[in-house]
C-alpha cells in the first residue's frame, strides 16, 4: 500500500501493523516514493547473509611481509621532530 507522508505520520501504528501483515508499505512525499516501512522479519530476510562493514574490512587483501614491515617501522618512528 502507498501512504502520503502526512497520513503515515498520523497513522504510524497502522502503517507498522500493515507492514507486518501485508508486506512493505510505501511512503510518498509530494507524490514521489520517499521511504518504505518493512516488518522486522522482512528486514532480517534482506540482511541475511550480507557481510557487515567489519566483515568487509577484515576480509581485505592480505598484507605481504614487506608491507607489514613498513607499517611496523612507521609506527615506531615519530612523524615529526617535536622538542619539549
C-alpha positions as CSV (number, residue, x, y, z in Angstrom):
1,X,0.0,0.0,0.0
2,X,1.1,3.6,-0.6
3,X,0.8,6.3,2.1
4,X,1.2,10.0,1.8
5,X,3.7,11.2,4.4
6,X,1.1,13.1,6.5
7,X,-1.2,10.1,6.6
8,X,1.7,7.8,7.5
9,X,2.7,10.1,10.4
10,X,-0.9,10.3,11.7
11,X,-1.5,6.6,11.5
12,X,2.0,5.2,12.1
13,X,0.9,2.3,14.2
14,X,-1.5,1.3,11.4
15,X,1.3,1.5,8.8
16,X,3.5,-0.7,11.0
17,X,0.7,-3.3,11.5
18,X,0.0,-3.4,7.8
19,X,3.8,-3.9,7.1
20,X,3.7,-6.8,9.5
21,X,0.6,-8.4,8.0
22,X,0.7,-7.4,4.3
23,X,4.3,-6.5,3.5
24,X,6.2,-3.4,2.7
25,X,4.4,0.0,3.0
26,X,5.5,2.8,0.7
27,X,5.5,6.3,2.0
28,X,5.4,9.2,-0.5
29,X,6.4,12.8,-0.3
30,X,4.8,15.1,-2.8
31,X,3.9,12.1,-4.9
32,X,7.4,10.7,-5.0
33,X,8.4,7.4,-3.2
34,X,10.4,8.6,-0.2
35,X,10.5,5.6,2.2
36,X,9.4,2.0,2.7
37,X,8.3,0.6,6.1
38,X,9.2,-3.0,6.5
39,X,8.4,-5.6,9.1
40,X,11.4,-6.7,11.2
41,X,11.1,-10.2,9.6
42,X,11.3,-8.7,6.0
43,X,14.3,-6.6,7.1
44,X,16.1,-9.5,8.6
45,X,15.5,-11.5,5.4
46,X,17.0,-8.7,3.3
47,X,20.1,-8.5,5.6
48,X,20.6,-12.3,5.9
49,X,23.9,-13.5,4.5
50,X,25.2,-10.0,3.8
51,X,28.6,-9.1,5.3
52,X,28.8,-6.3,7.8
53,X,31.3,-3.4,7.5
54,X,33.6,-5.2,9.9
55,X,33.5,-8.3,7.8
56,X,34.4,-6.3,4.7
57,X,37.3,-4.6,6.5
58,X,38.7,-7.8,7.9
59,X,38.2,-9.6,4.6
60,X,40.5,-7.2,2.7
61,X,43.7,-8.4,0.9
62,X,46.4,-10.0,3.0
63,X,49.5,-7.9,3.8
64,X,52.7,-9.2,2.4
65,X,55.8,-9.2,4.6
66,X,57.3,-6.1,3.1
67,X,54.1,-4.0,3.7
68,X,53.8,-5.4,7.3
69,X,57.5,-4.5,8.0
70,X,57.0,-1.0,6.6
71,X,53.9,-0.4,8.8
72,X,55.8,-1.7,11.8
73,X,58.8,0.6,11.2
74,X,56.5,3.5,10.5
75,X,54.6,3.0,13.8
76,X,57.8,3.4,15.9
77,X,59.2,6.4,14.0
78,X,57.8,9.8,15.0
79,X,56.2,11.6,12.1
80,X,57.8,14.9,13.1
81,X,60.6,16.1,15.3
82,X,59.0,17.7,18.4
83,X,61.1,19.2,21.1
84,X,59.7,19.7,24.6
